[in-house]
Amino acid sequence: MIQSDLDLFGPQPQRLATHTVLLPGFALPPLEALLDALRPVLRAAPFRHMQTPGGQHMAVALSNCGTLGWVSDAQGYRYTLLDPQSGQPWPALPQVLLDLAGKAAQAAGFDGFVPDACLVNHYLPGTRLTLHQDRNERDFSQPIVSISLGLPAVFLLGGLQRSDRPRHVPLSHGDVLVWGGEDRLRFHGVLPIKPGVHPRMGERRINLTLRKAG
C-alpha cells in the first residue's frame, strides 16, 4: 500500500478558506514532549490576567515565550522583549514548539515559517475571546499557527470586517489551525468554553499561538 493510500485513513487537513487550514490532531505525536517543555516556561513566566487599555482585566489568563511577548496594559497592546512582571526576558521558545509550528505551517502551504513569539492562553469553562484582528506584528505576510490542547472549543473564523458573519469551527485536543496570506487579518475569536474535564489536561483549554512578531 502506498503512502497516499495510508493517509486516507488518518485525519485529513481541512481547508476552511483560501489560506486557512485545520490540521486535526497534528500536535498529538509530540504532545508529551510539548507539555514537558511548557512546564519550565510557565514556572518562569506564570499565567496572569493582563489589564486592557480600558482598565478591565482579561478573562483569559496568558503567558509568553520567545524573543518577544505580547502584553496589554494602560499603554495599549504591543510586544515586549521583557516580561513586565519579572523584568526578565521571556523564556526561550522550546525547540519542540519551533519544530511543530514550522511543520504545521508547511503542511498548510507556508514554507520557512520561523516564529519568534508564542502567546500561551489559559481558558477555564465560561471564558471566551471576543472577535479581534492580530495587528501588532510587523510582517503580515507570515502566517499564524494556533495549537489547541485540553477542552474542546469553537473557533470563530470571521471576515475582514468585524460585521462579517463568522464561521463556527470546532477545535479538539491536538488540533492545529494555520491562517495567513489574504486570510491573515481575518477577525477571529473563541466562544465560551463549555464545562468539562479533559482526561489529560483537566478543566482547562490551553492555546498556543505562534507568530513572527518582530
C-alpha positions as CSV (number, residue, x, y, z in Angstrom):
1,M,0.0,0.0,0.0
2,I,1.5,3.3,-1.0
3,Q,1.8,6.3,1.5
4,S,-1.1,8.2,-0.2
5,D,-3.4,5.3,0.5
6,L,-2.3,5.1,4.1
7,D,-3.0,8.9,4.5
8,L,-6.7,8.3,3.6
9,F,-7.3,6.6,6.9
10,G,-5.8,9.4,9.1
11,P,-7.3,12.8,9.9
12,Q,-7.2,14.9,6.8
13,P,-6.4,18.6,6.6
14,Q,-9.4,20.8,6.1
15,R,-9.2,24.0,4.1
16,L,-11.6,26.4,5.7
17,A,-10.7,29.4,3.5
18,T,-8.2,30.2,0.7
19,H,-5.3,30.3,3.2
20,T,-6.8,28.8,6.3
21,V,-6.2,25.2,7.1
22,L,-7.2,23.0,10.0
23,L,-4.8,20.1,10.8
24,P,-6.8,17.7,13.1
25,G,-4.6,16.0,15.7
26,F,-1.4,17.4,14.3
27,A,0.0,18.2,17.7
28,L,-0.7,14.8,19.3
29,P,2.5,13.0,18.3
30,P,4.9,15.4,20.2
31,L,2.3,16.1,22.9
32,E,4.3,14.8,26.0
33,A,7.5,16.5,24.8
34,L,5.5,19.7,24.3
35,L,4.0,19.6,27.8
36,D,7.4,18.8,29.3
37,A,8.8,21.9,27.5
38,L,5.9,24.1,28.7
39,R,6.4,23.4,32.4
40,P,9.6,25.4,32.9
41,V,8.2,28.2,30.6
42,L,5.2,28.6,32.9
43,R,7.3,28.5,36.1
44,A,9.5,31.3,34.7
45,A,6.5,33.3,33.4
46,P,3.3,32.3,35.2
47,F,-0.1,32.9,33.8
48,R,-1.6,36.3,34.6
49,H,-4.7,38.3,33.8
50,M,-3.4,41.4,32.0
51,Q,-5.2,44.7,32.0
52,T,-6.8,46.1,28.9
53,P,-6.1,49.7,27.8
54,G,-9.6,50.4,29.1
55,G,-8.8,49.3,32.6
56,Q,-10.5,45.9,32.6
57,H,-8.8,42.6,33.4
58,M,-8.8,40.0,30.7
59,A,-10.9,36.9,31.4
60,V,-8.3,34.7,29.7
61,A,-5.0,34.3,31.6
62,L,-1.9,34.4,29.5
63,S,1.9,34.0,29.3
64,N,4.5,34.1,26.6
65,C,7.7,32.5,25.4
66,G,10.1,33.5,22.6
67,T,12.2,36.6,21.9
68,L,9.0,38.8,22.0
69,G,6.0,38.5,24.2
70,W,2.5,40.0,23.7
71,V,1.3,42.3,26.6
72,S,-1.6,44.6,27.3
73,D,-1.8,47.4,29.8
74,A,-2.9,51.1,30.0
75,Q,-0.3,51.9,27.3
76,G,-2.0,49.6,24.8
77,Y,-1.4,46.2,23.1
78,R,2.2,45.5,22.0
79,Y,5.2,43.1,22.0
80,T,8.0,43.5,24.5
81,L,11.4,41.9,25.0
82,L,11.0,41.7,28.8
83,D,8.3,40.2,30.9
84,P,6.8,43.2,32.8
85,Q,6.1,41.0,35.8
86,S,9.6,39.8,36.3
87,G,11.7,42.4,34.4
88,Q,13.5,39.4,32.7
89,P,13.5,38.2,29.1
90,W,10.6,36.0,28.2
91,P,11.5,32.2,28.4
92,A,13.0,30.9,25.2
93,L,10.7,29.3,22.7
94,P,11.2,25.5,23.1
95,Q,12.6,23.6,20.1
96,V,9.6,21.2,20.1
97,L,7.3,24.2,19.5
98,L,9.5,25.7,16.8
99,D,9.6,22.4,15.0
100,L,5.8,21.8,15.4
101,A,5.0,25.3,14.2
102,G,7.3,25.0,11.2
103,K,5.9,21.7,10.1
104,A,2.3,22.8,10.6
105,A,2.8,26.0,8.5
106,Q,4.5,23.9,5.8
107,A,1.6,21.5,5.8
108,A,-0.7,24.4,5.3
109,G,1.3,25.8,2.4
110,F,3.6,28.3,4.2
111,D,7.2,27.3,3.9
112,G,10.1,28.7,6.0
113,F,8.0,29.9,9.0
114,V,10.2,30.6,12.0
115,P,8.2,32.2,14.9
116,D,9.8,34.5,17.4
117,A,6.7,34.7,19.7
118,C,4.3,32.3,21.3
119,L,1.3,33.5,23.2
120,V,0.0,30.9,25.7
121,N,-3.6,31.4,26.7
122,H,-5.3,29.6,29.6
123,Y,-9.1,29.2,29.3
124,L,-11.4,28.0,32.0
125,P,-15.0,26.9,31.4
126,G,-17.1,30.0,30.6
127,T,-14.2,32.1,29.3
128,R,-14.2,33.4,25.8
129,L,-12.2,35.5,23.3
130,T,-14.1,38.2,21.5
131,L,-13.7,38.9,17.8
132,H,-10.4,40.7,17.0
133,Q,-7.6,41.0,14.5
134,D,-4.0,40.3,15.2
135,R,-2.4,43.5,14.1
136,N,0.6,44.0,16.4
137,E,3.0,42.1,14.3
138,R,5.3,43.8,11.8
139,D,5.0,41.4,8.9
140,F,1.5,40.3,7.9
141,S,2.9,38.0,5.2
142,Q,3.8,35.5,7.9
143,P,1.1,33.0,9.0
144,I,-0.3,32.4,12.4
145,V,-0.1,28.9,13.9
146,S,-2.6,28.1,16.7
147,I,-2.4,24.8,18.8
148,S,-5.3,23.7,20.9
149,L,-4.9,21.5,24.0
150,G,-7.4,20.3,26.5
151,L,-11.1,21.1,26.5
152,P,-12.8,21.5,23.1
153,A,-13.5,25.0,21.8
154,V,-15.5,26.6,19.0
155,F,-13.2,29.0,17.0
156,L,-14.9,31.9,15.3
157,L,-13.4,32.5,11.8
158,G,-14.7,35.8,10.7
159,G,-14.0,38.0,7.7
160,L,-12.0,41.2,7.1
161,Q,-14.8,43.3,8.7
162,R,-15.9,42.9,12.2
163,S,-19.5,42.8,11.0
164,D,-18.9,39.7,8.7
165,R,-20.7,36.7,10.0
166,P,-18.1,34.3,11.4
167,R,-17.9,30.6,10.7
168,H,-18.0,28.2,13.7
169,V,-15.1,25.8,13.7
170,P,-14.9,23.0,16.3
171,L,-11.4,22.5,17.7
172,S,-10.3,19.4,19.6
173,H,-7.3,18.5,21.7
174,G,-4.2,18.4,19.5
175,D,-5.7,20.3,16.6
176,V,-3.6,22.9,14.8
177,L,-5.1,25.8,12.9
178,V,-3.0,27.8,10.4
179,W,-4.0,31.0,8.7
180,G,-2.1,33.6,6.6
181,G,-2.0,35.2,3.2
182,E,-5.2,37.0,2.4
183,D,-6.8,35.5,5.5
184,R,-4.1,36.8,7.9
185,L,-6.2,39.8,9.1
186,R,-9.5,37.9,9.4
187,F,-11.4,38.7,12.6
188,H,-11.4,35.7,14.9
189,G,-12.4,34.6,18.4
190,V,-13.5,31.8,20.6
191,L,-16.9,31.0,22.0
192,P,-17.3,30.4,25.8
193,I,-15.6,27.2,26.8
194,K,-18.2,24.6,27.9
195,P,-17.7,22.9,31.3
196,G,-15.9,19.6,31.2
197,V,-12.8,17.6,32.2
198,H,-10.3,16.6,29.7
199,P,-8.6,13.3,30.6
200,R,-5.1,14.7,30.1
201,M,-5.5,18.5,30.7
202,G,-8.2,18.7,33.3
203,E,-10.8,21.5,33.4
204,R,-8.9,23.8,31.1
205,R,-8.1,24.7,27.5
206,I,-4.5,25.8,26.6
207,N,-4.0,27.6,23.3
208,L,-0.5,28.2,21.9
209,T,-0.4,30.9,19.2
210,L,2.9,31.2,17.3
211,R,3.7,34.3,15.3
212,K,6.6,36.1,13.6
213,A,6.2,39.4,15.6
214,G,9.5,41.2,15.1
